[in-house]
């Protein structure tokens, strides 16, 4: 059961990372945005919006990759810490 919870947590984290990236291809909600929030458009690409107009905009893909790697690494460390034998 614990393994299933961990798998679900990692899957949700992966979906969130995918939504933040430019690679989101799904349109699961209507045009105004999720729950009516314009900040959560159905086409994703939030990181690109956040970096628009900054000096970091050309490095969006690199930033997304590194952030995803760090987030998943911290999640693994959290799982290891929580499942440490007593």
Biopython code that builds the backbone (N, CA, C, O; Angstrom):
import numpy as np
from Bio.PDB.StructureBuilder import StructureBuilder

atoms = [
    (1, "UNK", "N", (0.817, -1.194, 0.000)),
    (1, "UNK", "CA", (0.000, 0.000, 0.000)),
    (1, "UNK", "C", (0.867, 1.266, 0.000)),
    (1, "UNK", "O", (0.558, 2.246, -0.679)),
    (2, "UNK", "N", (1.952, 1.225, 0.771)),
    (2, "UNK", "CA", (2.865, 2.367, 0.827)),
    (2, "UNK", "C", (3.488, 2.616, -0.543)),
    (2, "UNK", "O", (3.645, 3.762, -0.964)),
    (3, "UNK", "N", (3.836, 1.545, -1.227)),
    (3, "UNK", "CA", (4.439, 1.667, -2.553)),
    (3, "UNK", "C", (3.471, 2.339, -3.529)),
    (3, "UNK", "O", (3.889, 3.137, -4.368)),
    (4, "UNK", "N", (2.194, 2.020, -3.422)),
    (4, "UNK", "CA", (1.172, 2.615, -4.276)),
    (4, "UNK", "C", (1.027, 4.116, -4.000)),
    (4, "UNK", "O", (0.863, 4.911, -4.926)),
    (5, "UNK", "N", (1.089, 4.491, -2.730)),
    (5, "UNK", "CA", (1.011, 5.907, -2.361)),
    (5, "UNK", "C", (2.217, 6.667, -2.904)),
    (5, "UNK", "O", (2.073, 7.776, -3.419)),
    (6, "UNK", "N", (3.397, 6.076, -2.791)),
    (6, "UNK", "CA", (4.600, 6.717, -3.325)),
    (6, "UNK", "C", (4.520, 6.869, -4.840)),
    (6, "UNK", "O", (4.893, 7.905, -5.388)),
    (7, "UNK", "N", (4.035, 5.838, -5.503)),
    (7, "UNK", "CA", (3.896, 5.884, -6.955)),
    (7, "UNK", "C", (2.894, 6.953, -7.375)),
    (7, "UNK", "O", (3.118, 7.663, -8.356)),
    (8, "UNK", "N", (1.804, 7.070, -6.649)),
    (8, "UNK", "CA", (0.807, 8.092, -6.939)),
    (8, "UNK", "C", (1.387, 9.497, -6.723)),
    (8, "UNK", "O", (1.141, 10.405, -7.517)),
    (9, "UNK", "N", (2.147, 9.662, -5.658)),
    (9, "UNK", "CA", (2.774, 10.949, -5.365)),
    (9, "UNK", "C", (3.761, 11.352, -6.464)),
    (9, "UNK", "O", (3.773, 12.503, -6.898)),
    (10, "UNK", "N", (4.574, 10.418, -6.906)),
    (10, "UNK", "CA", (5.537, 10.704, -7.975)),
    (10, "UNK", "C", (4.821, 10.974, -9.298)),
    (10, "UNK", "O", (5.254, 11.828, -10.071)),
    (11, "UNK", "N", (3.743, 10.263, -9.561)),
    (11, "UNK", "CA", (2.982, 10.483, -10.792)),
    (11, "UNK", "C", (2.346, 11.872, -10.817)),
    (11, "UNK", "O", (2.367, 12.550, -11.844)),
    (12, "UNK", "N", (1.789, 12.287, -9.701)),
    (12, "UNK", "CA", (1.190, 13.629, -9.622)),
    (12, "UNK", "C", (2.268, 14.696, -9.769)),
    (12, "UNK", "O", (2.064, 15.697, -10.455)),
    (13, "UNK", "N", (3.408, 14.486, -9.129)),
    (13, "UNK", "CA", (4.520, 15.428, -9.262)),
    (13, "UNK", "C", (4.988, 15.510, -10.717)),
    (13, "UNK", "O", (5.258, 16.598, -11.225)),
    (14, "UNK", "N", (5.083, 14.367, -11.375)),
    (14, "UNK", "CA", (5.468, 14.352, -12.789)),
    (14, "UNK", "C", (4.469, 15.081, -13.666)),
    (14, "UNK", "O", (4.863, 15.806, -14.580)),
    (15, "UNK", "N", (3.181, 14.901, -13.404)),
    (15, "UNK", "CA", (2.163, 15.627, -14.170)),
    (15, "UNK", "C", (2.257, 17.131, -13.944)),
    (15, "UNK", "O", (2.110, 17.915, -14.881)),
    (16, "UNK", "N", (2.502, 17.530, -12.704)),
    (16, "UNK", "CA", (2.661, 18.957, -12.423)),
    (16, "UNK", "C", (3.887, 19.534, -13.132)),
    (16, "UNK", "O", (3.831, 20.635, -13.680)),
    (17, "UNK", "N", (4.981, 18.794, -13.120)),
    (17, "UNK", "CA", (6.181, 19.254, -13.826)),
    (17, "UNK", "C", (5.925, 19.348, -15.331)),
    (17, "UNK", "O", (6.397, 20.274, -15.991)),
    (18, "UNK", "N", (5.194, 18.405, -15.854)),
    (18, "UNK", "CA", (4.857, 18.426, -17.273)),
    (18, "UNK", "C", (3.956, 19.611, -17.605)),
    (18, "UNK", "O", (4.109, 20.234, -18.655)),
    (19, "UNK", "N", (3.020, 19.921, -16.715)),
    (19, "UNK", "CA", (2.125, 21.056, -16.936)),
    (19, "UNK", "C", (2.884, 22.382, -16.929)),
    (19, "UNK", "O", (2.568, 23.287, -17.701)),
    (20, "UNK", "N", (3.869, 22.491, -16.070)),
    (20, "UNK", "CA", (4.663, 23.720, -15.997)),
    (20, "UNK", "C", (5.511, 23.892, -17.257)),
    (20, "UNK", "O", (5.847, 25.016, -17.630)),
    (21, "UNK", "N", (5.854, 22.797, -17.905)),
    (21, "UNK", "CA", (6.731, 22.864, -19.083)),
    (21, "UNK", "C", (5.953, 23.233, -20.340)),
    (21, "UNK", "O", (4.731, 23.380, -20.319)),
    (22, "UNK", "N", (6.680, 23.377, -21.414)),
    (22, "UNK", "CA", (6.065, 23.664, -22.704)),
    (22, "UNK", "C", (5.547, 22.403, -23.405)),
    (22, "UNK", "O", (4.976, 22.496, -24.492)),
    (23, "UNK", "N", (5.738, 21.245, -22.806)),
    (23, "UNK", "CA", (5.391, 19.979, -23.437)),
    (23, "UNK", "C", (3.989, 19.478, -23.102)),
    (23, "UNK", "O", (3.628, 18.373, -23.505)),
    (24, "UNK", "N", (3.204, 20.244, -22.390)),
    (24, "UNK", "CA", (1.838, 19.851, -22.015)),
    (24, "UNK", "C", (0.968, 19.823, -23.267)),
    (24, "UNK", "O", (0.865, 20.829, -23.968)),
    (25, "UNK", "N", (0.340, 18.684, -23.556)),
    (25, "UNK", "CA", (-0.462, 18.563, -24.781)),
    (25, "UNK", "C", (-1.945, 18.358, -24.498)),
    (25, "UNK", "O", (-2.748, 18.287, -25.428)),
    (26, "UNK", "N", (-2.313, 18.262, -23.231)),
    (26, "UNK", "CA", (-3.701, 17.984, -22.886)),
    (26, "UNK", "C", (-4.477, 19.284, -22.669)),
    (26, "UNK", "O", (-3.895, 20.314, -22.329)),
    (27, "UNK", "N", (-5.772, 19.228, -22.864)),
    (27, "UNK", "CA", (-6.657, 20.353, -22.552)),
    (27, "UNK", "C", (-7.805, 19.777, -21.725)),
    (27, "UNK", "O", (-8.877, 19.493, -22.261)),
    (28, "UNK", "N", (-7.586, 19.607, -20.441)),
    (28, "UNK", "CA", (-8.552, 18.940, -19.573)),
    (28, "UNK", "C", (-9.584, 19.884, -18.996)),
    (28, "UNK", "O", (-10.530, 19.424, -18.358)),
    (29, "UNK", "N", (-9.441, 21.203, -19.194)),
    (29, "UNK", "CA", (-10.438, 22.142, -18.697)),
    (29, "UNK", "C", (-10.661, 23.229, -19.737)),
    (29, "UNK", "O", (-9.947, 23.317, -20.736)),
    (30, "UNK", "N", (-11.659, 24.043, -19.480)),
    (30, "UNK", "CA", (-12.098, 25.055, -20.455)),
    (30, "UNK", "C", (-11.142, 26.246, -20.519)),
    (30, "UNK", "O", (-10.203, 26.359, -19.732)),
    (31, "UNK", "N", (-11.409, 27.117, -21.469)),
    (31, "UNK", "CA", (-10.549, 28.256, -21.785)),
    (31, "UNK", "C", (-10.211, 29.203, -20.641)),
    (31, "UNK", "O", (-9.039, 29.556, -20.511)),
    (32, "UNK", "N", (-11.148, 29.643, -19.800)),
    (32, "UNK", "CA", (-10.763, 30.654, -18.806)),
    (32, "UNK", "C", (-9.637, 30.201, -17.885)),
    (32, "UNK", "O", (-8.885, 31.031, -17.374)),
    (33, "UNK", "N", (-9.514, 28.917, -17.671)),
    (33, "UNK", "CA", (-8.476, 28.393, -16.794)),
    (33, "UNK", "C", (-9.078, 27.467, -15.759)),
    (33, "UNK", "O", (-10.296, 27.426, -15.583)),
    (34, "UNK", "N", (-8.241, 26.739, -15.086)),
    (34, "UNK", "CA", (-8.683, 25.802, -14.064)),
    (34, "UNK", "C", (-9.334, 26.572, -12.918)),
    (34, "UNK", "O", (-8.737, 27.511, -12.390)),
    (35, "UNK", "N", (-10.534, 26.193, -12.532)),
    (35, "UNK", "CA", (-11.325, 26.839, -11.483)),
    (35, "UNK", "C", (-11.548, 28.327, -11.779)),
    (35, "UNK", "O", (-11.735, 29.122, -10.858)),
    (36, "UNK", "N", (-11.528, 28.701, -13.060)),
    (36, "UNK", "CA", (-11.745, 30.086, -13.449)),
    (36, "UNK", "C", (-10.526, 30.977, -13.296)),
    (36, "UNK", "O", (-10.629, 32.191, -13.473)),
    (37, "UNK", "N", (-9.394, 30.412, -12.976)),
    (37, "UNK", "CA", (-8.160, 31.195, -12.800)),
    (37, "UNK", "C", (-7.437, 31.321, -14.144)),
    (37, "UNK", "O", (-7.065, 30.319, -14.754)),
    (38, "UNK", "N", (-7.249, 32.536, -14.585)),
    (38, "UNK", "CA", (-6.552, 32.758, -15.859)),
    (38, "UNK", "C", (-5.073, 32.390, -15.769)),
    (38, "UNK", "O", (-4.420, 32.185, -16.792)),
    (39, "UNK", "N", (-4.548, 32.305, -14.558)),
    (39, "UNK", "CA", (-3.144, 31.951, -14.366)),
    (39, "UNK", "C", (-2.886, 30.473, -14.631)),
    (39, "UNK", "O", (-1.730, 30.066, -14.745)),
    (40, "UNK", "N", (-3.943, 29.657, -14.733)),
    (40, "UNK", "CA", (-3.799, 28.223, -14.995)),
    (40, "UNK", "C", (-4.474, 27.873, -16.319)),
    (40, "UNK", "O", (-5.533, 27.245, -16.328)),
    (41, "UNK", "N", (-3.867, 28.276, -17.440)),
    (41, "UNK", "CA", (-4.481, 28.026, -18.740)),
    (41, "UNK", "C", (-4.439, 26.543, -19.100)),
    (41, "UNK", "O", (-3.600, 25.806, -18.582)),
    (42, "UNK", "N", (-5.331, 26.101, -19.980)),
    (42, "UNK", "CA", (-5.358, 24.685, -20.339)),
    (42, "UNK", "C", (-4.142, 24.231, -21.139)),
    (42, "UNK", "O", (-3.871, 23.032, -21.192)),
    (43, "UNK", "N", (-3.405, 25.141, -21.760)),
    (43, "UNK", "CA", (-2.275, 24.736, -22.595)),
    (43, "UNK", "C", (-0.955, 24.630, -21.833)),
    (43, "UNK", "O", (0.065, 24.292, -22.433)),
    (44, "UNK", "N", (-0.946, 24.911, -20.523)),
    (44, "UNK", "CA", (0.277, 24.777, -19.735)),
    (44, "UNK", "C", (1.304, 25.839, -20.088)),
    (44, "UNK", "O", (0.942, 26.969, -20.417)),
    (45, "UNK", "N", (2.580, 25.486, -20.023)),
    (45, "UNK", "CA", (3.651, 26.411, -20.376)),
    (45, "UNK", "C", (3.835, 27.536, -19.370)),
    (45, "UNK", "O", (4.148, 28.663, -19.753)),
    (46, "UNK", "N", (3.648, 27.249, -18.108)),
    (46, "UNK", "CA", (3.743, 28.294, -17.083)),
    (46, "UNK", "C", (5.148, 28.850, -16.937)),
    (46, "UNK", "O", (5.319, 30.055, -16.753)),
    (47, "UNK", "N", (6.147, 27.997, -17.016)),
    (47, "UNK", "CA", (7.519, 28.474, -16.853)),
    (47, "UNK", "C", (7.877, 29.492, -17.925)),
    (47, "UNK", "O", (8.555, 30.482, -17.650)),
    (48, "UNK", "N", (7.428, 29.248, -19.129)),
    (48, "UNK", "CA", (7.679, 30.186, -20.220)),
    (48, "UNK", "C", (7.030, 31.542, -19.929)),
    (48, "UNK", "O", (7.618, 32.585, -20.213)),
    (49, "UNK", "N", (5.835, 31.529, -19.370)),
    (49, "UNK", "CA", (5.157, 32.778, -18.993)),
    (49, "UNK", "C", (5.901, 33.486, -17.880)),
    (49, "UNK", "O", (6.076, 34.704, -17.920)),
    (50, "UNK", "N", (6.344, 32.721, -16.877)),
    (50, "UNK", "CA", (7.026, 33.320, -15.743)),
    (50, "UNK", "C", (8.355, 33.958, -16.146)),
    (50, "UNK", "O", (8.760, 34.969, -15.573)),
    (51, "UNK", "N", (9.026, 33.372, -17.124)),
    (51, "UNK", "CA", (10.346, 33.872, -17.523)),
    (51, "UNK", "C", (10.294, 34.896, -18.642)),
    (51, "UNK", "O", (11.317, 35.487, -18.987)),
    (52, "UNK", "N", (9.120, 35.115, -19.212)),
    (52, "UNK", "CA", (8.989, 36.060, -20.325)),
    (52, "UNK", "C", (9.452, 37.451, -19.897)),
    (52, "UNK", "O", (9.042, 37.958, -18.853)),
    (53, "UNK", "N", (10.294, 38.051, -20.699)),
    (53, "UNK", "CA", (10.796, 39.390, -20.424)),
    (53, "UNK", "C", (12.005, 39.432, -19.506)),
    (53, "UNK", "O", (12.492, 40.517, -19.187)),
    (54, "UNK", "N", (12.497, 38.291, -19.077)),
    (54, "UNK", "CA", (13.679, 38.261, -18.216)),
    (54, "UNK", "C", (14.883, 37.790, -19.033)),
    (54, "UNK", "O", (14.747, 37.350, -20.175)),
    (55, "UNK", "N", (16.041, 37.891, -18.428)),
    (55, "UNK", "CA", (17.257, 37.417, -19.088)),
    (55, "UNK", "C", (17.340, 35.892, -19.112)),
    (55, "UNK", "O", (18.165, 35.326, -19.829)),
    (56, "UNK", "N", (16.489, 35.230, -18.334)),
    (56, "UNK", "CA", (16.519, 33.775, -18.245)),
    (56, "UNK", "C", (15.616, 33.084, -19.262)),
    (56, "UNK", "O", (15.629, 31.856, -19.347)),
    (57, "UNK", "N", (14.845, 33.823, -20.024)),
    (57, "UNK", "CA", (13.891, 33.241, -20.972)),
    (57, "UNK", "C", (14.542, 32.270, -21.963)),
    (57, "UNK", "O", (13.941, 31.234, -22.250)),
    (58, "UNK", "N", (15.737, 32.546, -22.502)),
    (58, "UNK", "CA", (16.336, 31.580, -23.430)),
    (58, "UNK", "C", (16.721, 30.246, -22.783)),
    (58, "UNK", "O", (16.925, 29.251, -23.478)),
    (59, "UNK", "N", (16.817, 30.232, -21.467)),
    (59, "UNK", "CA", (17.244, 29.030, -20.755)),
    (59, "UNK", "C", (16.080, 28.287, -20.108)),
    (59, "UNK", "O", (16.274, 27.523, -19.162)),
    (60, "UNK", "N", (14.881, 28.510, -20.615)),
    (60, "UNK", "CA", (13.679, 27.932, -20.019)),
    (60, "UNK", "C", (13.751, 26.413, -19.933)),
    (60, "UNK", "O", (13.423, 25.839, -18.894)),
    (61, "UNK", "N", (14.168, 25.762, -20.993)),
    (61, "UNK", "CA", (14.224, 24.305, -21.004)),
    (61, "UNK", "C", (15.260, 23.776, -20.012)),
    (61, "UNK", "O", (15.013, 22.788, -19.321)),
    (62, "UNK", "N", (16.399, 24.421, -19.946)),
    (62, "UNK", "CA", (17.437, 24.021, -18.996)),
    (62, "UNK", "C", (16.964, 24.215, -17.558)),
    (62, "UNK", "O", (17.194, 23.352, -16.710)),
    (63, "UNK", "N", (16.311, 25.329, -17.278)),
    (63, "UNK", "CA", (15.787, 25.597, -15.937)),
    (63, "UNK", "C", (14.733, 24.565, -15.572)),
    (63, "UNK", "O", (14.720, 24.061, -14.449)),
    (64, "UNK", "N", (13.844, 24.244, -16.516)),
    (64, "UNK", "CA", (12.802, 23.253, -16.259)),
    (64, "UNK", "C", (13.410, 21.883, -15.967)),
    (64, "UNK", "O", (12.983, 21.191, -15.042)),
    (65, "UNK", "N", (14.398, 21.500, -16.753)),
    (65, "UNK", "CA", (15.041, 20.196, -16.554)),
    (65, "UNK", "C", (15.722, 20.115, -15.197)),
    (65, "UNK", "O", (15.560, 19.132, -14.473)),
    (66, "UNK", "N", (16.479, 21.141, -14.854)),
    (66, "UNK", "CA", (17.200, 21.131, -13.579)),
    (66, "UNK", "C", (16.232, 21.173, -12.399)),
    (66, "UNK", "O", (16.442, 20.473, -11.408)),
    (67, "UNK", "N", (15.179, 21.979, -12.490)),
    (67, "UNK", "CA", (14.192, 22.041, -11.411)),
    (67, "UNK", "C", (13.477, 20.702, -11.258)),
    (67, "UNK", "O", (13.252, 20.246, -10.137)),
    (68, "UNK", "N", (13.122, 20.075, -12.362)),
    (68, "UNK", "CA", (12.480, 18.763, -12.296)),
    (68, "UNK", "C", (13.379, 17.722, -11.672)),
    (68, "UNK", "O", (12.930, 16.915, -10.858)),
    (69, "UNK", "N", (14.642, 17.733, -12.046)),
    (69, "UNK", "CA", (15.610, 16.798, -11.473)),
    (69, "UNK", "C", (15.741, 17.012, -9.972)),
    (69, "UNK", "O", (15.756, 16.050, -9.204)),
    (70, "UNK", "N", (15.837, 18.281, -9.549)),
    (70, "UNK", "CA", (15.973, 18.572, -8.121)),
    (70, "UNK", "C", (14.717, 18.189, -7.342)),
    (70, "UNK", "O", (14.811, 17.628, -6.250)),
    (71, "UNK", "N", (13.562, 18.484, -7.889)),
    (71, "UNK", "CA", (12.306, 18.161, -7.200)),
    (71, "UNK", "C", (12.155, 16.653, -7.033)),
    (71, "UNK", "O", (11.799, 16.176, -5.956)),
    (72, "UNK", "N", (12.425, 15.909, -8.092)),
    (72, "UNK", "CA", (12.311, 14.453, -7.985)),
    (72, "UNK", "C", (13.379, 13.857, -7.066)),
    (72, "UNK", "O", (13.126, 12.860, -6.389)),
    (73, "UNK", "N", (14.562, 14.457, -7.037)),
    (73, "UNK", "CA", (15.610, 14.002, -6.119)),
    (73, "UNK", "C", (15.209, 14.249, -4.677)),
    (73, "UNK", "O", (15.383, 13.375, -3.828)),
    (74, "UNK", "N", (14.671, 15.436, -4.388)),
    (74, "UNK", "CA", (14.219, 15.736, -3.026)),
    (74, "UNK", "C", (13.063, 14.832, -2.618)),
    (74, "UNK", "O", (12.968, 14.432, -1.457)),
    (75, "UNK", "N", (12.194, 14.511, -3.555)),
    (75, "UNK", "CA", (11.090, 13.599, -3.259)),
    (75, "UNK", "C", (11.629, 12.211, -2.906)),
    (75, "UNK", "O", (11.133, 11.561, -1.986)),
    (76, "UNK", "N", (12.634, 11.769, -3.634)),
    (76, "UNK", "CA", (13.262, 10.471, -3.324)),
    (76, "UNK", "C", (13.914, 10.501, -1.948)),
    (76, "UNK", "O", (13.792, 9.545, -1.182)),
    (77, "UNK", "N", (14.605, 11.592, -1.628)),
    (77, "UNK", "CA", (15.235, 11.711, -0.312)),
    (77, "UNK", "C", (14.180, 11.742, 0.792)),
    (77, "UNK", "O", (14.395, 11.172, 1.862)),
    (78, "UNK", "N", (13.055, 12.393, 0.551)),
    (78, "UNK", "CA", (11.970, 12.411, 1.524)),
    (78, "UNK", "C", (11.418, 11.011, 1.747)),
    (78, "UNK", "O", (11.190, 10.615, 2.890)),
    (79, "UNK", "N", (11.202, 10.262, 0.683)),
    (79, "UNK", "CA", (10.720, 8.891, 0.812)),
    (79, "UNK", "C", (11.724, 8.025, 1.570)),
    (79, "UNK", "O", (11.340, 7.206, 2.405)),
    (80, "UNK", "N", (13.003, 8.208, 1.277)),
    (80, "UNK", "CA", (14.031, 7.442, 1.991)),
    (80, "UNK", "C", (14.041, 7.790, 3.478)),
    (80, "UNK", "O", (14.168, 6.908, 4.328)),
    (81, "UNK", "N", (13.906, 9.080, 3.786)),
    (81, "UNK", "CA", (13.905, 9.526, 5.177)),
    (81, "UNK", "C", (12.688, 8.995, 5.925)),
    (81, "UNK", "O", (12.803, 8.584, 7.079)),
    (82, "UNK", "N", (11.514, 8.999, 5.273)),
    (82, "UNK", "CA", (10.296, 8.523, 5.917)),
    (82, "UNK", "C", (10.286, 7.013, 6.113)),
    (82, "UNK", "O", (9.669, 6.517, 7.055)),
    (83, "UNK", "N", (10.956, 6.284, 5.244)),
    (83, "UNK", "CA", (10.940, 4.830, 5.364)),
    (83, "UNK", "C", (12.183, 4.284, 6.066)),
    (83, "UNK", "O", (12.469, 3.089, 5.998)),
    (84, "UNK", "N", (12.904, 5.154, 6.729)),
    (84, "UNK", "CA", (14.101, 4.735, 7.474)),
    (84, "UNK", "C", (13.692, 3.820, 8.616)),
    (84, "UNK", "O", (12.736, 4.118, 9.331)),
    (85, "UNK", "N", (14.400, 2.711, 8.798)),
    (85, "UNK", "CA", (14.046, 1.810, 9.898)),
    (85, "UNK", "C", (14.256, 2.484, 11.253)),
    (85, "UNK", "O", (15.183, 3.275, 11.432)),
    (86, "UNK", "N", (13.392, 2.162, 12.186)),
    (86, "UNK", "CA", (13.429, 2.795, 13.508)),
    (86, "UNK", "C", (14.557, 2.309, 14.369)),
    (86, "UNK", "O", (14.704, 2.759, 15.506)),
]
sb = StructureBuilder()
sb.init_structure("model")
sb.init_model(0)
sb.init_chain("A")
sb.init_seg("    ")
for serial, (resi, resn, name, xyz) in enumerate(atoms, 1):
    if name == "N":
        sb.init_residue(resn, " ", resi, " ")
    sb.init_atom(name, np.array(xyz, "f"), 0.0, 1.0, " ", f" {name:<3s}", serial, name[0])
structure = sb.get_structure()
